Amino acid sequence: MKDGIMLDPQRGLNPHLAKCVACGSDTNEILLLGTSDRMYKCGNCDGNIIGGRNKSKCPLCNHTGLKFVRRVDEMERIATGFCDACKKKKDDAKQMVLEGGVFWRCLKCGSEGALGPNHPLSRKIRQDVPAPKPIGVEIEDGMCPICNKQEL
C-alpha cells in the first residue's frame, strides 16, 4: 500500500503507546506501526530508529550504516516526543533564557535545564552574550542538581 500502513499479518495495525523521551510517562498518543516495527541502530550517531524492512538511511544524520537490532515487542511503549509536563518544562526554560537566563547540561548524567536571569552564573555568562540570544553551558559532576540532588 503506497502512503499508508502496511498491515502486519499477525499484528494488523500493530498499535503501540508512545512515551515521553525525557521522563518515560505517557504522551497520550498511539502509534500504528503495521509492518514498520523494526528497530535499527545507526553506526554513526548511535540513534535508535524504528521503521520498515530494509531501512537504509538514518533520519537523524543521513548515515547509511543502519544495523538491524530487533523487532519491537508487541506491548512495548515507544519513546517519541514529550509529555505535557516536559513540554511545559522545556517552554519555561526557553522563556527563562529569552529573559536573560542560561541553558545548562550535565556532562555526567546528560540532564538539562535552565538557570534564571538573576542566578550568579547566568549574570557572569551573559556578560558577553546579551539576552534574548540563547546561550548554554555544560556543567561538571559537582555542579549538577540532578547528580547531587540539590539546587544549582
C-alpha positions in Angstrom: 0.0 0.0 0.0 1.5 3.4 -1.0 1.5 6.2 1.6 -0.4 4.1 4.1 0.0 1.5 6.8 1.1 -1.9 5.6 -0.8 -4.4 7.9 1.3 -6.9 9.7 0.0 -10.5 9.0 -0.1 -11.3 12.8 -0.4 -7.9 14.5 -2.6 -6.0 12.0 -2.2 -2.2 12.6 0.3 -3.1 15.3 -0.7 -0.3 17.8 1.8 0.9 20.4 1.5 3.5 23.1 4.0 6.4 23.0 6.0 7.5 26.0 8.0 10.7 26.7 11.6 10.7 25.6 12.5 12.7 28.7 10.7 11.1 31.6 9.0 8.0 30.2 5.4 8.9 31.1 2.5 8.7 28.7 2.2 11.2 25.8 -1.4 10.1 25.1 -0.5 9.1 21.6 -1.0 5.7 19.8 1.4 4.7 17.1 0.2 2.4 14.3 3.3 0.7 13.1 1.9 -2.1 10.9 4.9 -3.8 9.4 7.2 -0.8 10.3 8.2 -2.3 13.6 11.9 -3.0 13.1 14.5 -1.3 15.3 17.8 -0.3 13.8 20.9 1.3 15.3 22.8 4.0 13.4 26.5 3.3 13.2 27.3 7.0 13.0 25.1 8.9 15.6 24.1 5.8 17.7 20.4 6.7 17.3 17.7 4.1 17.6 15.5 4.1 14.5 12.1 2.4 14.1 11.0 1.6 10.6 10.1 -0.9 7.9 12.2 -3.7 6.4 15.4 -2.6 4.8 15.6 0.8 6.3 18.6 2.4 4.6 19.2 5.9 5.9 19.3 7.4 9.4 16.7 10.2 9.6 18.8 11.9 12.3 22.2 12.1 10.5 21.6 10.7 7.0 24.2 8.0 7.5 23.6 4.8 5.6 25.1 2.3 8.1 22.0 1.2 9.9 22.1 -2.2 11.6 19.0 -4.3 12.3 18.7 -4.8 16.1 15.3 -6.5 16.7 11.5 -6.2 16.1 9.6 -4.0 18.6 8.0 -6.2 21.2 4.2 -6.4 21.0 3.4 -4.5 24.2 6.5 -2.2 24.1 5.9 1.5 24.6 7.9 3.7 22.2 9.7 6.9 23.2 8.7 9.6 20.8 8.0 13.2 21.6 7.4 14.9 25.0 4.6 14.6 27.6 2.7 17.8 28.5 4.7 18.3 31.7 8.0 18.0 29.9 6.8 20.3 27.1 5.9 22.9 29.7 9.3 22.5 31.4 11.1 23.0 28.1 8.9 26.0 27.2 9.5 27.5 30.7 13.3 27.0 30.2 13.2 28.7 26.8 11.3 31.7 28.3 13.8 31.9 31.1 16.7 32.0 28.6 15.0 34.7 26.5 14.7 36.8 29.6 18.5 36.5 30.3 18.9 33.0 31.8 21.2 30.3 30.6 20.6 26.7 29.4 22.7 24.0 31.2 23.6 20.4 30.6 25.4 18.0 32.8 28.4 16.2 31.2 28.0 13.2 33.5 24.2 12.4 33.5 23.0 14.3 30.5 20.3 16.2 32.5 19.5 19.7 31.3 17.6 22.7 32.4 17.9 26.5 32.6 19.1 29.0 35.2 17.1 32.1 35.8 18.4 35.6 34.7 19.2 36.5 38.3 21.4 33.5 39.0 25.1 34.5 39.6 26.3 32.0 36.9 23.8 33.4 34.4 24.9 37.0 35.0 28.6 36.0 34.6 28.0 34.1 31.4 25.7 36.8 30.0 28.4 39.5 30.2 29.3 38.9 26.6 26.1 37.4 25.2 23.1 39.7 25.9 19.5 38.3 26.0 17.5 37.3 24.1 20.3 35.4 22.3 20.3 31.8 23.6 23.4 30.5 25.3 24.2 27.3 27.2 26.9 25.9 29.4 28.0 22.3 30.2 28.5 21.7 33.9 30.7 19.2 35.7 29.6 16.5 38.1 29.9 18.6 41.3 27.5 21.3 40.0 24.6 19.2 38.6 21.4 19.5 40.6 20.3 16.0 39.4 23.5 14.2 40.2 23.8 15.9 43.6 20.1 16.3 44.3 20.4 19.9 45.2 19.7 23.4 43.8 22.0 24.8 41.1 
